[in-house]
Amino acid sequence: MRNIVVLDGYTLNPGDLDWKGLESFGNVTIYDRTNADEIIPRSADAQIVLTNKTPMTRETISALPNLQYIGVLATGYNIIDTEAAKERGIIVTNVPTYSTQSVAQLVFALLLELCHHVGRHSDAVHEGEWTRSIDFSFTKSPLIELADKTIGLIGLGRIGRQTAQIAQAFGMRVLAVGSGRPTPPEVSGVEWVELEELMERSDVVSLHCPLTPATEKLINAEKITLLKKSAFLINTSRGPLIDEQALAHALNEGRLAGAAVDVLSTEPPAADNPLLSASNCIITPHIAWATKEARERLMEIAVNNVQSFIKGNTVNIVNQ
């Protein structure tokens, strides 16, 4: 029987899913979380290791002679030394496409909160402000309509395209940049522009590009100065795409109307992360991917990946 170890299963399955599909392939040991010094002893007898954010470094991989397969329980696989795995003949797979709808949905949950501050108004009502009001209605902040506004999407992969469709349903104009192709593909209702033009024309900028050396701190002080003072910035992609100190300065100085991010450069963030105290900055704890429906798809694809590996026709390989 194969030994299968899940190093950090809690985020995928905090108790509302099950691991039955995986358990049909061998002896399965599931840990909610695994500290760095526990990775090697817990994985020592495993042929198959599944991990979400627990890293598999070159040192760790070299210390696991039985290891044949690493399954990443996410789309991003930067936590794995894929080259070290390849040198050992260890296959690494990821789980693409499972969270497209959920991430795009959160983009608009964040954007609508910036436009209406629903939580702030609800809190005010529960604290008695409406009861004490001399008028039938009151507002705690300016309210903003999305129709006829322009959203700029940096990256137009699956999530970017889903975001574009939702934006169009709100009556927004859509700009995009970042196809990486000499001739960008035609997408209905989307205008392809250069990055500088996108920043200057957009009322909302939403990030949907991968994190690479070229995109790290793509949104920096220089780029932020191109934005309208009334613009919003949204990031549901990767935290290091943004220079957080530069964004905090812009928000605190009123050079940007607001920001909403689901990801930060370090997660969990340090207590002194500048965005934690920045003006009109909404932060959610990396939840865009985590709807139950998305996690069910993630589990199904992850189990499928393992089954395909066992059958000898592995899919979603990231280190070929």
N, C-alpha and C positions, 0 to 999 in steps of 0.2 A: 504493500500500500504506500502511496505517496504521502509525504508529510507536507502539509500546507499550513503556513502561518500568516495570519493577518495581524500586522503590527499596530495599526491604529484604526480599529473598526468603528469607533464610537461616532465619528462625524458622519459617516455614511449611514450607520444603523444605530441610532440611540435607543432603539427598542421597538420601533414601529415597523420594522422589516424583519426578514429572517435570512439565514445563511444556508437554507436547505439545498439550494442548487449547488453551492460549493461543496457541501458535505458529501455529495455523491461521488466526488473524485478522489477521496482519500481521508486521511486523518487530519482534521482541521482544528487548529488552536487559534482562538481569537482573543486578542488583547485590545482593550479600549484605547490604551495609549502605551507607548514604549519610549523610555528615556534612552539617550544616546548610548549609555554604558550597558543597556540591556539588549541592544539589537543583535549582537553576535551570539550571546548565549541562547537567546530565544529562537534564533534562526539556524542554529548549528546543524540540526538534523533535517532541515527543510530542503526539499527540491523546488518548492514553489513558495514565493513570498509575495504578499500583497501589501501595499503601503499607499497611504494618501500623502501625508506630509513628513513622515519619518524618513530621514535621508539614508541613502545607500551609497556611501562613498567608496572610493577605490580601496581604501584600507579595509572597510567592512566586507566588500565583495571578495577581496583576496583571502579573507579569513573564513569563507564559507565554501568549502570544497564540494559540498553536495548540491549547491544551488544551480538550478537550470533555467529558472524563469522568474522574472520580476514583473508583477502586474501593478501598474499605478492606478489607483482608484480616483483618477482625476484626468483632466485633459493635459494640464501642464506637467512636465516630467523633469524639470530642472533640478529636482532633489536627487536624481539618479545620475551617477557617473556612467553615462551610457557607453562611453569609449572603453572604460575598464570592463564593463559587462560584455561588450562585443569581443574584446581580446580573449575573454574566457569562454566565449561561445554561449553566453547567457542571453536569452531573448528578453527584451523589455517591451511591454505594450502599455498603451494608455487607453483612455475612454473618451473618444471625441463625440461631439454633437449632442450629448445627453441633456444639456441645460440651456439650449438656445432660447426656447420660449420663456423659461423662468428668468434668465438674465435680462432679456429685453423687457419683460414685465417690470422688473425692479427699476430699470432705467426710468420708466415713466412713473413708478411709485415715488422715486426720488424727485423727479422733475415736478410732479404735481404738488409734492410737499413744499418745494421751493416757491411754487406759484401761489399756493393757497394757505400754507402753514396750518393744515387741518388739525394737527396735534396741539398747536398753540391755542387755536380758537376753542377746541374742545376743552382743554384745561381751563381756559378762562371762564367758559360757561359753568363747568363743574365747581369752580371757585366762587361762583355767585355773581360774576360781572353782568351777565345778561339779566338776572333777577333784579339787579340794582340799576339797570340801564333805563334812562328816560326815553330812549328811542327803541323802535322795534328791531333794529339791527345795529351791529357795530363791527368794526374790523380792527385787528391788532397789527396788521401789516398791509402794504399794498397787495392787491389781488391782480393776477396776470392771466390773460387769455392766450392760449397757444396758437389759435387759428391765425394764419398769415405771418407767423413768426418763422424764422429760418433756423434749422438745426444742421450743424456740421458734424459729420461722422468721420472720425479718423480711424479708418479700417472698415472694409465692407465685406467681411466674411459672412458666415451664417448668422451670427448674432447681429452684426451691423445691418444686414439686409432685413432681418426681422424687425429691428428697431426702426428702419426706414419705413416699413409698411405701417407700423403703428403710428409713426409721426404723420404720415400722409392721411391716415384716418382722422387725425386731429386737425387736418387742414394746414399742416406745416409744409414749407418748402424744404427740400433736402439737398444738401451739398455733401460731397464725399471726396476723400483723398486716401491714397495708400494702397492701391491695387497691386503695385509692384510690377505691373505689366506695361510694355510700351504703349499699347492701346487698351485702355480700361474697358471692361465689358459693359455693354449697355444694360442699365437697370432702369426699369420704368419709373419715371418721375424723379430720377436722381441726376444731379448735375455734377460732373467731375471737375474739380478745380485744384489749384496748387494749395499747399498748406497755408501759406501766408494769406491768400485770398479767403480761404475758409475761415481762418481766425478773425479776419476783419469783418466779414459779412454776417457771421452767425450770431443769433441771439442765444443759442444753446450749443455748446460743443460737448460731444459725447465720445469717449475713448473706447475703441474696439480693436486695437491692434495688439500683436504679441509683444512681449518684452524681449528685446534683443540689445546688443551693444549700441546699435544705431538709434533705438527708441528710448533707451534709458534717459530719464529727465527730458524727454521730448518737450513736455510742457514746462518751460523754465521762465525766468524773469523776462527774457527778451520776447518770447512768444506771448506771454500774458499781456504785455503792453500793446499787442495788436488787437486784443479783445475790446469790445464795447464795455463801457462801465456798467451797462445794464445787463451784461451777459451772465449766463450760468455755465459752469463747468461740471461735467458728470464723469465719474470714472468707476466702471464696473469691470475693468479689465485686469490690470496689474498695478499695484501701488507705485513701484519705482518709475512708472512712466511720467510721474509728476515730481518736480522739485518742490517738496512740501513746504520748505521755508519760504520760497518765493511766492507760493500760492497763499500762504498765511499772511505774508506782508501785504499782498494785493487786497485780500479780503479786509484786513484790519484798517487799511488806508482808504478803503472805499473805491479802489480802482477796479473792482469786480463785484457784481451784485450778490453772488452767492456760489456755493459749490456743494456738491453732494457726492460722497465717495463710499464705496463698499469695500475698498481695498486700500491698504497702506503699505509703506515701504518695508516695515517690519510688523509681523503679526504674531502674537498680540503686540500692540504698540507700546513703546516706552511711555512713561508718564509725562515726559517732557516733549512728546511729539507736538510740533507747533500747530497742527490742525485741530488738536483737541480743544484749544482755547481760541481758535480763530473765529472771527465774526461771520455769522450766517453760513456756517459750514455743517452740513448734515453728514454724520458718519454712521454707517451700519457695519456690523461685525462680519463681513465677508459671507453674506447670506444669500446672494443672488442665485447660487447654484443649488440651494438646499431645500427647495420645495419637496414635498413627499413624492410628487410625480417625477421630478427630475432624479431624485435619489433611487426611485424604483427603476428608472431607465438605466441609471449608472450601475446598479446591482446586476441587472439583466445582462448588460454589455460586458461587465467585468467577468461574470460567470461564463459567458459565451467565449470570451478571450481565452480563459483557462481551458475550456473544452476544446477549442480549436487547436491550442498548443498540444494538448494530449493526443489529439487525433493526427497531428503532424501537418496541419494546414493553418498555421498561426496567422491571425489577422491583427491589424492595428499595431504592427511592429514599428518602433521608433528608433531602433539602432541597427538597421540593416547596413 
